């Protein structure tokens, strides 16, 4: 159910719109002046505002400018209700950020048609925004996969290179110890990359900065690696 804020200092107009919009499936909240309108927007987060242009104190233009000045309400559909036939007033309202205007006296059919039109526009805008976010995430996934693949390739090449040295000199104990060290380091990095990939798939909230860079740092395994390498060095010194 869409929530409509009706702002008008004349109770008759407010009651009329409440009575007509309610049976059509709209939830209505009301305000009788500009400050109350701002309070209701903050409290209820309406989907659309029907805003009277001429009110004592803070008028509709001032309310409109405040709402358009906030990032939370800059996209809120706002339709001005005006009893003025003066073009200048309507132009001022549109220039201040109103989406549309309705001239009093109005017919409820026109009000409902304009409300529905602007709610459809709002829905389409949200869909476009979601698609843009999805495309950005897809782009992030591609970039992340390329970087993770680079880490895996580097790790496998390091182990392969040391294995080839050991194969060429099978009796070289130093090469064998280096192979053990490299294997421990690179398998830990491969594990980090694979766990990052799993997190990425599960959450589907890809930010390259969260998943790429130094895999050791990502999974906080640096201290564990230092401990293992220290043990290897101790054993080598004992021999």
C-alpha positions in Angstrom: 0.0 0.0 0.0 1.4 3.4 -1.0 1.6 6.1 1.6 0.5 9.6 0.6 1.1 12.7 2.7 -1.6 15.3 2.2 -0.6 18.8 3.2 -3.2 21.6 3.3 -4.3 24.2 5.9 -7.9 23.7 5.0 -9.5 20.8 6.8 -12.1 20.3 4.2 -9.5 19.6 1.5 -7.6 17.2 3.7 -10.8 15.3 4.7 -12.0 15.1 1.1 -8.7 13.6 -0.1 -8.6 11.2 2.9 -12.1 9.9 2.1 -11.4 9.5 -1.6 -7.9 8.0 -1.5 -8.5 5.5 1.3 -11.0 3.2 -0.5 -8.6 3.2 -3.6 -5.9 1.5 -1.6 -3.8 4.5 -0.5 -2.7 5.1 3.1 -3.0 8.8 3.9 -1.2 10.8 6.5 -1.9 14.5 6.9 -0.4 17.9 7.9 -1.9 21.3 8.3 1.2 23.4 7.8 4.7 23.4 6.5 6.6 22.4 9.6 4.1 19.6 10.3 4.6 18.4 6.8 8.4 18.2 7.3 7.8 16.3 10.6 5.5 13.8 8.9 8.0 13.2 6.1 10.7 12.4 8.7 8.4 10.2 10.7 6.5 8.3 8.0 8.7 8.3 4.9 5.7 8.7 2.4 5.8 7.5 -1.2 4.4 10.8 -2.5 3.3 14.2 -1.2 0.3 16.3 -2.2 1.5 19.8 -1.1 -0.6 22.9 -0.9 1.2 25.9 -2.4 -0.4 28.6 -0.3 -0.2 28.1 3.5 0.3 30.5 6.4 3.8 30.6 7.8 6.0 28.2 5.8 4.4 28.0 2.3 4.6 25.1 -0.1 7.6 26.5 -2.0 9.6 26.7 1.2 8.7 23.2 2.2 9.6 22.0 -1.3 13.0 23.6 -1.3 13.8 22.0 2.1 12.8 18.6 0.9 14.8 18.9 -2.3 17.8 20.1 -0.3 18.0 16.8 1.6 19.5 13.7 0.0 16.9 11.6 1.8 14.0 13.3 0.1 15.5 14.8 -3.1 13.7 12.1 -5.2 10.4 12.1 -3.3 7.5 12.7 -5.8 5.8 16.0 -4.8 2.7 17.3 -6.5 1.6 20.9 -5.7 -2.0 21.8 -5.0 -2.6 25.3 -6.1 -5.7 27.5 -6.3 -3.8 30.0 -8.4 -4.2 30.3 -12.1 -1.1 32.4 -12.3 1.5 30.9 -14.5 4.3 32.4 -12.4 3.3 30.4 -9.3 3.3 27.1 -11.2 6.6 27.9 -12.8 8.1 28.8 -9.4 6.9 25.5 -8.0 8.3 23.5 -10.9 11.6 25.3 -10.8 11.8 24.6 -7.0 11.6 20.9 -7.8 7.9 19.9 -7.9 7.1 16.9 -10.1 3.7 18.2 -11.1 0.9 20.5 -10.0 -2.9 20.2 -9.7 -5.1 23.3 -9.9 -8.0 23.7 -7.4 -10.8 22.9 -7.5 -9.8 19.5 -8.7 -11.5 16.3 -9.5 -10.4 13.2 -7.6 -10.0 11.3 -10.9 -7.3 13.7 -12.0 -5.6 13.5 -8.6 -5.5 9.7 -8.6 -4.3 9.6 -12.2 -1.4 11.9 -11.5 -0.5 10.1 -8.3 -0.5 6.7 -10.1 1.6 8.2 -13.0 4.3 9.5 -10.7 4.4 6.4 -8.6 5.0 4.4 -11.8 7.8 6.8 -12.7 9.3 6.3 -9.2 9.1 2.5 -9.6 10.8 2.7 -13.0 13.6 4.9 -11.5 14.2 2.4 -8.7 14.4 -0.4 -11.2 16.9 1.5 -13.3 19.0 2.2 -10.2 18.9 -1.5 -9.2 20.0 -2.5 -12.7 22.9 -0.1 -12.5 23.9 -1.5 -9.1 23.7 -5.0 -10.5 25.9 -4.1 -13.5 28.4 -2.5 -11.2 28.5 -5.7 -9.1 28.9 -7.9 -12.2 31.8 -5.7 -13.3 33.3 -6.0 -9.8 33.0 -9.8 -10.0 34.9 -9.9 -13.2 37.7 -7.7 -11.9 37.9 -9.8 -8.7 38.0 -13.1 -10.5 40.8 -11.9 -12.8 42.9 -10.8 -9.7 42.2 -14.0 -7.8 43.2 -16.0 -10.8 46.5 -14.0 -10.9 47.1 -15.0 -7.3 46.5 -18.7 -8.0 48.7 -18.6 -11.0 51.6 -17.0 -9.1 51.3 -19.5 -6.3 51.3 -22.5 -8.7 54.3 -21.1 -10.6 56.3 -20.6 -7.4 55.7 -24.2 -6.3 56.3 -25.6 -9.8 59.6 -23.7 -10.1 61.0 -25.0 -6.8 59.8 -28.5 -7.6 61.8 -28.4 -10.9 64.9 -27.3 -9.1 64.5 -30.2 -6.7 64.0 -32.6 -9.6 67.2 -31.3 -11.3 69.2 -31.7 -8.1 67.5 -34.5 -6.1 70.3 -34.6 -3.5 70.2 -30.8 -2.7 68.8 -30.6 0.9 68.6 -26.8 0.7 66.4 -26.9 -2.4 64.1 -29.4 -0.6 63.8 -27.2 2.4 63.1 -24.2 0.2 60.4 -26.3 -1.6 58.8 -27.1 1.8 58.8 -23.4 2.7 57.4 -22.2 -0.6 54.8 -24.9 -0.6 53.5 -24.0 2.9 53.4 -20.3 2.0 51.7 -20.7 -1.4 49.2 -23.3 -0.3 48.1 -20.9 2.5 47.7 -18.2 -0.1 45.7 -20.5 -2.4 43.4 -21.4 0.6 43.0 -17.7 1.2 42.0 -17.1 -2.4 39.5 -19.9 -2.5 37.9 -18.8 0.8 37.6 -15.3 -0.6 36.0 -16.7 -3.7 33.5 -18.6 -1.6 32.7 -15.5 0.4 32.2 -13.5 -2.8 29.8 -16.1 -4.2 27.8 -16.4 -0.9 27.4 -12.7 -0.3 27.4 -11.5 -3.9 28.4 -8.1 -2.5 31.7 -7.8 -4.4 34.1 -5.0 -3.6 37.5 -5.6 -5.2 39.2 -3.9 -2.3 37.7 -6.4 0.1 38.8 -9.6 -1.7 42.0 -8.8 -3.5 45.5 -7.7 -2.6 47.5 -9.7 -0.1 45.6 -13.0 0.6 47.7 -13.5 3.7 46.3 -10.2 5.2 42.7 -11.1 4.1 42.6 -14.2 6.3 45.0 -13.1 8.9 47.4 -16.0 8.4 50.6 -14.1 8.5 51.4 -15.0 12.1 50.7 -18.7 11.4 53.1 -18.7 8.4 55.8 -17.0 10.5 55.4 -19.7 13.1 55.6 -22.5 10.6 58.7 -21.1 8.9 60.4 -20.5 12.2 59.9 -24.2 13.1 61.4 -25.2 9.7 64.4 -23.0 10.3 64.9 -24.5 13.8 64.8 -28.0 12.4 67.3 -27.1 9.6 69.7 -25.6 12.2 69.5 -28.8 14.3 70.6 -30.8 11.3 
